[in-house]
Amino acid sequence: MQHPLHQPLYNTTLALLAALTLLAAGTHTAHAAEHFCGQTSAHPIDKALAAAAERSGGVTVDLRDAQSAAYAAWDKELNRVYAQALKAAGPTRRDALRAAQRAWLAFDTAQGQWDAMLHADQGTSAALNIAGAALERRRARVCDLSRDLQSLKDSE
C-alpha cells in the first residue's frame, strides 16, 4: 500500500509514463508540443527531446539517454542566459542576481536529493522520474532568467 502523500506523485508518474509511451508510439504529447515560456512554439531542446523519445521506442535506457542529452542542453542554455542576464544587470544589480542564482542552485541540489528519495521505490521508472524533475527545473529556470533578461533589456 502506498503512503497517501505518494498518490499524487504516483499519478504523475503514471501520466509521465503514459505520455512517454504515446510519444514512443508517434503521438505528440502536451510537453512535446508545449510552447516554451510564452513563446509561440516549442523550444528546440524540447523538440529534440520529443524526437529522441519517439525514436526510443519506449526503451527506458534510450529514454534516459534522451533526458540526459536534454538536461545537458538545458544546462548549457541556463548558463548562456544567466551570463547574458549578469551582463544586462549591470554593476548595481549583479550581486543580487548572483545571490539569487546561488540560492536557486542550492534549492536545485536539495530538491534533487528529495526527488531521489521520493522516487527511490519506483523501480526502473525512478531514473526517468528523477531525471525528468531535474530537467523540468532547468527548463523553468531558463524561462525565469529569460524573462528577467527581457525585463532588464526593456528597462534600458
N, CA, C and O of each residue as an XYZ file, in Angstrom:
624
protein
N       0.836     -1.182      0.000
C       0.000      0.000      0.000
C       0.879      1.243      0.000
O       1.868      1.314      0.729
N       0.521      2.198     -0.802
C       1.285      3.430     -0.889
C       0.854      4.403      0.193
O      -0.293      4.400      0.639
N       1.793      5.231      0.600
C       1.505      6.313      1.528
C       0.614      7.316      0.808
O       0.826      7.571     -0.377
N      -0.390      7.902      1.493
C      -1.315      8.846      0.823
C      -0.617     10.030      0.170
O      -1.102     10.551     -0.835
N       0.507     10.463      0.718
C       1.206     11.597      0.107
C       1.869     11.216     -1.202
O       2.182     12.086     -2.015
N       2.089      9.925     -1.418
C       2.718      9.478     -2.656
C       1.720      9.343     -3.799
O       2.127      9.236     -4.956
N       0.415      9.345     -3.501
C      -0.593      9.138     -4.537
C      -0.515     10.169     -5.660
O      -0.535      9.778     -6.827
N      -0.425     11.490     -5.359
C      -0.307     12.448     -6.470
C       0.953     12.205     -7.305
O       0.929     12.344     -8.527
N       2.048     11.843     -6.642
C       3.280     11.557     -7.352
C       3.119     10.306     -8.209
O       3.586     10.254     -9.347
N       2.454      9.301     -7.650
C       2.198      8.069     -8.392
C       1.370      8.384     -9.633
O       1.651      7.883    -10.722
N       0.345      9.221     -9.458
C      -0.489      9.603    -10.608
C       0.325     10.367    -11.644
O       0.154     10.160    -12.845
N       1.210     11.247    -11.184
C       2.077     11.997    -12.093
C       3.010     11.052    -12.828
O       3.238     11.197    -14.029
N       3.545     10.088    -12.102
C       4.435      9.099    -12.706
C       3.709      8.314    -13.784
O       4.238      8.104    -14.876
N       2.492      7.882    -13.471
C       1.710      7.145    -14.470
C       1.429      8.017    -15.694
O       1.495      7.546    -16.829
N       1.116      9.290    -15.451
C       0.867     10.205    -16.570
C       2.120     10.382    -17.414
O       2.049     10.396    -18.643
N       3.283     10.519    -16.747
C       4.545     10.662    -17.474
C       4.827      9.415    -18.309
O       5.195      9.514    -19.480
N       4.653      8.250    -17.704
C       4.901      7.019    -18.454
C       3.928      6.868    -19.615
O       4.305      6.411    -20.694
N       2.679      7.253    -19.390
C       1.702      7.202    -20.480
C       2.102      8.168    -21.594
O       2.013      7.833    -22.776
N       2.541      9.363    -21.212
C       2.965     10.349    -22.209
C       4.165      9.855    -22.991
O       4.224     10.007    -24.211
N       5.130      9.257    -22.285
C       6.308      8.727    -22.971
C       5.938      7.578    -23.900
O       6.491      7.440    -24.990
N       5.001      6.765    -23.455
C       4.542      5.668    -24.304
C       3.871      6.222    -25.559
O       4.110      5.735    -26.664
N       3.032      7.240    -25.383
C       2.388      7.862    -26.538
C       3.411      8.508    -27.459
O       3.295      8.433    -28.683
N       4.409      9.140    -26.863
C       5.469      9.737    -27.665
C       6.171      8.665    -28.477
O       6.419      8.832    -29.671
N       6.486      7.571    -27.820
C       7.180      6.481    -28.494
C       6.332      5.916    -29.626
O       6.860      5.423    -30.623
N       5.021      5.991    -29.464
C       4.118      5.485    -30.492
C       3.880      6.513    -31.602
O       3.181      6.233    -32.576
N       4.456      7.683    -31.448
C       4.327      8.688    -32.502
C       3.253      9.726    -32.252
O       3.012     10.576    -33.109
N       2.601      9.680    -31.096
C       1.584     10.659    -30.765
C       2.247     11.816    -30.044
O       3.058     11.599    -29.144
N       1.923     13.017    -30.416
C       2.509     14.183    -29.761
C       1.818     14.410    -28.430
O       0.589     14.400    -28.351
N       2.603     14.612    -27.388
C       2.055     14.867    -26.060
C       2.144     16.344    -25.745
O       2.746     17.122    -26.484
N       1.542     16.709    -24.650
C       1.471     18.122    -24.270
C       2.856     18.746    -24.145
O       3.079     19.845    -24.654
N       3.797     18.065    -23.474
C       5.102     18.683    -23.253
C       5.865     18.855    -24.568
O       6.563     19.851    -24.761
N       5.729     17.902    -25.450
C       6.436     17.990    -26.728
C       5.917     19.161    -27.553
O       6.681     19.809    -28.268
N       4.629     19.430    -27.455
C       4.029     20.486    -28.248
C       3.874     21.780    -27.452
O       3.430     22.798    -27.983
N       4.240     21.727    -26.191
C       4.065     22.872    -25.306
C       4.886     24.067    -25.772
O       6.033     23.927    -26.197
N       4.295     25.204    -25.688
C       5.015     26.430    -26.020
C       5.932     26.749    -24.854
O       5.531     26.675    -23.693
N       7.151     27.099    -25.173
C       8.125     27.389    -24.132
C       8.021     28.832    -23.673
O       8.173     29.758    -24.470
N       7.766     29.018    -22.408
C       7.895     30.317    -21.759
C       7.091     31.415    -22.482
O       7.569     32.537    -22.655
N       5.894     31.077    -22.890
C       5.036     32.053    -23.540
C       5.324     32.300    -25.004
O       4.688     33.153    -25.623
N       6.270     31.572    -25.569
C       6.583     31.744    -26.982
C       5.543     31.023    -27.829
O       4.708     30.286    -27.305
N       5.596     31.233    -29.110
C       4.585     30.667    -29.999
C       4.874     29.234    -30.424
O       4.055     28.612    -31.100
N       6.036     28.704    -30.033
C       6.348     27.324    -30.412
C       7.182     26.663    -29.329
O       7.633     27.311    -28.384
N       7.372     25.387    -29.482
C       8.194     24.629    -28.544
C       9.656     25.042    -28.702
O      10.089     25.438    -29.784
N      10.392     24.948    -27.631
C      11.829     25.252    -27.667
C      12.536     24.136    -28.439
O      12.113     22.981    -28.371
N      13.596     24.459    -29.164
C      14.330     23.430    -29.909
C      14.806     22.261    -29.026
O      14.867     21.124    -29.496
N      15.136     22.525    -27.776
C      15.558     21.436    -26.883
C      14.388     20.494    -26.628
O      14.563     19.275    -26.619
N      13.195     21.052    -26.420
C      12.010     20.214    -26.222
C      11.682     19.407    -27.478
O      11.279     18.247    -27.401
N      11.862     20.045    -28.631
C      11.617     19.333    -29.889
C      12.598     18.172    -30.054
O      12.213     17.084    -30.483
N      13.864     18.408    -29.713
C      14.874     17.352    -29.823
C      14.570     16.222    -28.845
O      14.728     15.049    -29.185
N      14.140     16.561    -27.644
C      13.785     15.536    -26.653
C      12.603     14.714    -27.145
O      12.614     13.487    -27.043
N      11.589     15.377    -27.674
C      10.415     14.665    -28.187
C      10.798     13.713    -29.314
O      10.320     12.580    -29.365
N      11.656     14.172    -30.209
C      12.089     13.321    -31.322
C      12.896     12.135    -30.821
O      12.718     11.014    -31.298
N      13.788     12.377    -29.857
C      14.594     11.283    -29.309
C      13.723     10.287    -28.551
O      13.944      9.078    -28.624
N      12.732     10.799    -27.825
C      11.827      9.915    -27.101
C      11.015      9.065    -28.076
O      10.754      7.888    -27.826
N      10.627      9.674    -29.176
C       9.876      8.936    -30.193
C      10.734      7.824    -30.795
O      10.267      6.706    -31.007
N      11.990      8.151    -31.063
C      12.912      7.148    -31.636
C      13.228      6.028    -30.649
O      13.596      4.926    -31.057
N      13.088      6.303    -29.360
C      13.471      5.330    -28.329
C      12.605      4.079    -28.341
O      13.024      3.021    -27.871
N      11.412      4.201    -28.875
C      10.511      3.058    -28.857
C      10.058      2.694    -27.451
O       9.561      1.590    -27.225
N      10.224      3.608    -26.507
C       9.803      3.356    -25.134
C      10.818      2.598    -24.300
O      10.527      2.228    -23.162
N      12.003      2.359    -24.843
C      13.048      1.646    -24.106
C      13.625      2.591    -23.051
O      14.101      3.682    -23.366
N      13.571      2.148    -21.793
C      13.941      3.014    -20.672
C      15.333      3.607    -20.823
O      15.511      4.809    -20.623
N      16.311      2.802    -21.168
C      17.681      3.321    -21.264
C      17.793      4.373    -22.370
O      18.543      5.339    -22.232
N      17.061      4.192    -23.450
C      17.081      5.176    -24.535
C      16.340      6.459    -24.134
O      16.760      7.562    -24.486
N      15.241      6.303    -23.397
C      14.537      7.476    -22.888
C      15.427      8.247    -21.915
O      15.458      9.478    -21.927
N      16.144      7.515    -21.082
C      17.047      8.151    -20.113
C      18.178      8.884    -20.841
O      18.572      9.979    -20.440
N      18.696      8.276    -21.912
C      19.728      8.949    -22.719
C      19.178     10.243    -23.331
O      19.876     11.256    -23.383
N      17.937     10.202    -23.787
C      17.307     11.397    -24.361
C      17.165     12.479    -23.298
O      17.421     13.653    -23.562
N      16.757     12.083    -22.100
C      16.652     13.045    -21.000
C      18.010     13.639    -20.662
O      18.134     14.841    -20.424
N      19.014     12.797    -20.644
C      20.363     13.249    -20.305
C      20.859     14.289    -21.308
O      21.446     15.301    -20.925
N      20.622     14.036    -22.573
C      21.024     14.991    -23.610
C      20.243     16.299    -23.464
O      20.811     17.380    -23.621
N      18.953     16.206    -23.167
C      18.139     17.408    -22.986
C      18.581     18.171    -21.743
O      18.621     19.402    -21.754
N      18.911     17.455    -20.675
C      19.394     18.109    -19.455
C      20.674     18.891    -19.749
O      20.813     20.044    -19.340
N      21.597     18.263    -20.454
C      22.859     18.940    -20.793
C      22.582     20.183    -21.645
O      23.209     21.225    -21.449
N      21.657     20.074    -22.576
C      21.321     21.216    -23.428
C      20.666     22.336    -22.611
O      20.990     23.510    -22.795
N      19.735     21.972    -21.700
C      19.108     22.993    -20.862
C      20.123     23.619    -19.918
O      20.054     24.817    -19.644
N      21.061     22.828    -19.418
C      22.091     23.369    -18.532
C      22.971     24.369    -19.282
O      23.325     25.420    -18.747
N      23.316     24.036    -20.510
C      24.104     24.954    -21.338
C      23.312     26.238    -21.616
O      23.860     27.338    -21.564
N      22.025     26.084    -21.909
C      21.162     27.232    -22.164
C      21.017     28.080    -20.901
O      21.007     29.309    -20.969
N      20.907     27.422    -19.759
C      20.829     28.138    -18.486
C      22.075     28.991    -18.273
O      21.973     30.161    -17.905
N      23.233     28.417    -18.500
C      24.482     29.166    -18.339
C      24.573     30.333    -19.311
O      25.057     31.408    -18.954
N      24.113     30.126    -20.530
C      24.144     31.184    -21.546
C      23.230     32.344    -21.149
O      23.639     33.504    -21.196
N      22.009     32.034    -20.764
C      21.041     33.074    -20.408
C      21.473     33.783    -19.118
O      21.331     35.000    -18.994
N      21.999     33.017    -18.165
C      22.479     33.618    -16.920
C      23.614     34.609    -17.201
O      23.635     35.702    -16.635
N      24.542     34.238    -18.057
C      25.650     35.140    -18.401
C      25.125     36.418    -19.048
O      25.618     37.509    -18.761
N      24.136     36.288    -19.911
C      23.544     37.478    -20.540
C      22.831     38.345    -19.509
O      22.917     39.572    -19.547
N      22.128     37.693    -18.593
C      21.412     38.439    -17.556
C      22.397     39.165    -16.637
O      22.152     40.303    -16.237
N      23.502     38.509    -16.306
C      24.530     39.163    -15.478
C      25.050     40.425    -16.155
O      25.204     41.470    -15.524
N      25.312     40.307    -17.434
C      25.822     41.449    -18.194
C      24.782     42.575    -18.237
O      25.108     43.745    -18.035
N      23.539     42.205    -18.500
C      22.475     43.194    -18.608
C      22.118     43.815    -17.252
O      21.634     44.946    -17.196
N      22.353     43.086    -16.174
C      22.005     43.579    -14.838
C      22.835     44.787    -14.441
O      22.396     45.632    -13.661
N      24.028     44.854    -14.982
C      24.897     45.974    -14.629
C      25.429     45.831    -13.214
O      24.999     44.958    -12.460
N      26.363     46.693    -12.867
C      27.041     46.551    -11.571
C      26.129     46.712    -10.360
O      26.397     46.126     -9.311
N      25.066     47.489    -10.479
C      24.215     47.728     -9.309
C      23.321     46.546     -8.954
O      22.918     46.402     -7.800
N      23.004     45.695     -9.936
C      22.099     44.564     -9.681
C      22.775     43.206     -9.797
O      22.171     42.179     -9.486
N      24.003     43.200    -10.234
C      24.716     41.955    -10.497
C      24.830     41.060     -9.250
O      24.596     39.854     -9.329
N      25.190     41.651     -8.100
C      25.351     40.862     -6.880
C      24.035     40.212     -6.446
O      24.031     39.080     -5.960
N      22.930     40.921     -6.620
C      21.624     40.361     -6.264
C      21.275     39.181     -7.170
O      20.731     38.181     -6.701
N      21.583     39.289     -8.462
C      21.333     38.181     -9.383
C      22.212     36.984     -9.029
O      21.744     35.845     -9.034
N      23.475     37.236     -8.724
C      24.370     36.141     -8.317
C      23.831     35.431     -7.081
O      23.825     34.202     -7.017
N      23.379     36.205     -6.102
C      22.830     35.622     -4.874
C      21.579     34.796     -5.184
O      21.393     33.712     -4.632
N      20.740     35.305     -6.056
C      19.529     34.570     -6.437
C      19.887     33.270     -7.150
O      19.273     32.234     -6.896
N      20.866     33.318     -8.030
C      21.271     32.112     -8.762
C      21.899     31.092     -7.820
O      21.637     29.894     -7.936
N      22.717     31.554     -6.897
C      23.318     30.636     -5.922
C      22.236     29.987     -5.059
O      22.308     28.794     -4.764
N      21.246     30.762     -4.660
C      20.134     30.209     -3.876
C      19.357     29.190     -4.708
O      18.955     28.145     -4.195
N      19.145     29.490     -5.987
C      18.441     28.545     -6.845
C      19.252     27.257     -6.991
O      18.688     26.163     -6.959
N      20.563     27.379     -7.151
C      21.408     26.189     -7.271
C      21.347     25.340     -6.002
O      21.312     24.112     -6.080
N      21.333     25.987     -4.834
C      21.200     25.247     -3.571
C      19.843     24.544     -3.519
O      19.754     23.384     -3.117
N      18.785     25.254     -3.931
C      17.460     24.645     -3.998
C      17.467     23.455     -4.954
O      16.946     22.389     -4.628
N      18.053     23.638     -6.124
C      18.083     22.586     -7.128
C      18.763     21.328     -6.587
O      18.289     20.214     -6.809
N      19.861     21.512     -5.886
C      20.573     20.378     -5.297
C      19.713     19.685     -4.245
O      19.578     18.461     -4.246
N      19.136     20.477     -3.351
C      18.292     19.907     -2.298
C      17.060     19.222     -2.882
O      16.675     18.144     -2.429
N      16.449     19.834     -3.872
C      15.267     19.233     -4.495
C      15.637     17.934     -5.209
O      14.872     16.970     -5.192
N      16.811     17.915     -5.836
C      17.267     16.690     -6.484
C      17.452     15.560     -5.484
O      17.125     14.410     -5.776
N      17.972     15.882     -4.313
C      18.125     14.865     -3.264
C      16.769     14.383     -2.787
O      16.571     13.185     -2.581
N      15.834     15.304     -2.608
C      14.489     14.927     -2.206
C      13.821     14.070     -3.285
O      13.201     13.054     -2.971
N      13.943     14.466     -4.532
C      13.355     13.680     -5.619
C      13.902     12.258     -5.631
O      13.155     11.305     -5.847
N      15.204     12.114     -5.400
C      15.814     10.780     -5.376
C      15.213      9.933     -4.266
O      14.947      8.747     -4.462
N      15.001     10.525     -3.119
C      14.393      9.793     -2.007
C      12.930      9.461     -2.307
O      12.464      8.354     -2.035
N      12.235     10.409     -2.855
C      10.814     10.263     -3.133
C      10.538      9.175     -4.165
O       9.574      8.419     -4.039
N      11.378      9.102     -5.174
C      11.165      8.153     -6.272
C      11.931      6.842     -6.101
O      11.858      5.965     -6.962
N      12.649      6.707     -5.017
C      13.557      5.572     -4.837
C      12.883      4.213     -4.984
O      13.524      3.260     -5.427
N      11.623      4.102     -4.630
C      10.953      2.802     -4.663
C      10.156      2.558     -5.945
O       9.267      1.708     -5.970
N      10.466      3.290     -6.990
C       9.676      3.183     -8.218
C      10.317      2.316     -9.299
O       9.906      2.361    -10.459
N      11.303      1.543     -8.927
C      11.908      0.632     -9.893
C      12.560      1.359    -11.052
O      13.201      2.395    -10.874
N      12.384      0.797    -12.251
C      13.064      1.357    -13.419
C      12.550      2.740    -13.803
O      13.250      3.495    -14.478
N      11.334      3.078    -13.381
C      10.822      4.411    -13.704
C      11.430      5.487    -12.798
O      11.297      6.677    -13.085
N      12.094      5.085    -11.713
C      12.684      6.069    -10.792
C      13.663      6.978    -11.521
O      13.611      8.198    -11.367
N      14.544      6.398    -12.304
C      15.547      7.210    -13.007
C      14.882      8.206    -13.959
O      15.319      9.351    -14.070
N      13.835      7.770    -14.636
C      13.124      8.679    -15.541
C      12.446      9.802    -14.766
O      12.464     10.954    -15.200
N      11.852      9.476    -13.628
C      11.156     10.490    -12.835
C      12.118     11.485    -12.210
O      11.859     12.689    -12.217
N      13.216     10.998    -11.675
C      14.218     11.874    -11.056
C      14.834     12.788    -12.114
O      14.955     13.996    -11.911
N      15.217     12.201    -13.234
C      15.820     12.997    -14.311
C      14.810     13.967    -14.910
O      15.155     15.099    -15.250
N      13.569     13.524    -15.038
C      12.534     14.399    -15.576
C      12.303     15.618    -14.703
O      12.102     16.723    -15.208
N      12.333     15.420    -13.397
C      12.159     16.536    -12.467
C      13.333     17.508    -12.576
O      13.139     18.724    -12.590
N      14.544     16.971    -12.651
C      15.734     17.825    -12.779
C      15.704     18.602    -14.095
O      16.040     19.785    -14.144
N      15.303     17.926    -15.135
C      15.181     18.559    -16.450
C      14.168     19.699    -16.408
O      14.419     20.782    -16.938
N      13.037     19.453    -15.784
C      11.997     20.477    -15.710
C      12.439     21.674    -14.877
O      12.080     22.810    -15.188
N      13.214     21.433    -13.821
C      13.723     22.568    -13.037
C      14.655     23.435    -13.872
O      14.583     24.662    -13.794
N      15.530     22.823    -14.670
C      16.427     23.593    -15.543
C      15.609     24.396    -16.551
O      15.854     25.584    -16.764
N      14.659     23.745    -17.151
C      13.808     24.381    -18.148
C      13.087     25.592    -17.551
O      13.051     26.659    -18.164
N      12.519     25.428    -16.370
C      11.797     26.515    -15.707
C      12.742     27.660    -15.334
O      12.371     28.829    -15.431
N      13.955     27.325    -14.912
C      14.906     28.381    -14.543
C      15.334     29.177    -15.769
O      15.506     30.393    -15.697
N      15.505     28.492    -16.889
C      15.831     29.204    -18.134
C      14.696     30.171    -18.472
O      14.948     31.306    -18.878
N      13.476     29.735    -18.309
C      12.336     30.610    -18.587
C      12.365     31.825    -17.660
O      12.213     32.959    -18.113
N      12.561     31.586    -16.364
C      12.601     32.693    -15.400
C      13.696     33.699    -15.747
O      13.458     34.907    -15.781
N      14.891     33.188    -16.001
C      16.005     34.085    -16.319
C      15.803     34.785    -17.663
O      16.212     35.934    -17.831
N      15.183     34.106    -18.607
C      14.888     34.738    -19.904
C      13.934     35.911    -19.720
O      14.104     36.966    -20.330
N      12.942     35.713    -18.882
C      12.002     36.807    -18.595
C      12.706     37.953    -17.880
O      12.476     39.124    -18.181
N      13.577     37.597    -16.919
C      14.349     38.633    -16.227
C      15.210     39.415    -17.214
O      15.278     40.643    -17.162
N      15.862     38.685    -18.109
C      16.716     39.317    -19.106
C      15.904     40.262    -19.983
O      16.336     41.380    -20.262
N      14.747     39.820    -20.411
C      13.901     40.677    -21.241
C      13.471     41.920    -20.477
O      13.432     43.015    -21.038
N      13.151     41.754    -19.207
C      12.773     42.892    -18.375
C      13.930     43.884    -18.240
O      13.728     45.097    -18.292
N      15.133     43.359    -18.066
C      16.315     44.230    -17.985
C      16.528     44.988    -19.292
O      16.845     46.178    -19.282
N      16.353     44.302    -20.405
C      16.512     44.953    -21.709
C      15.437     46.008    -21.935
O      15.703     47.073    -22.493
N      14.214     45.699    -21.493
C      13.109     46.644    -21.670
C      13.291     47.903    -20.832
O      12.781     48.966    -21.184
N      14.014     47.784    -19.728
C      14.183     48.934    -18.833
C      15.377     49.816    -19.207
O      15.634     50.825    -18.550
N      16.096     49.442    -20.248
C      17.264     50.239    -20.677
C      16.842     51.524    -21.339
O      17.691     52.310    -21.759
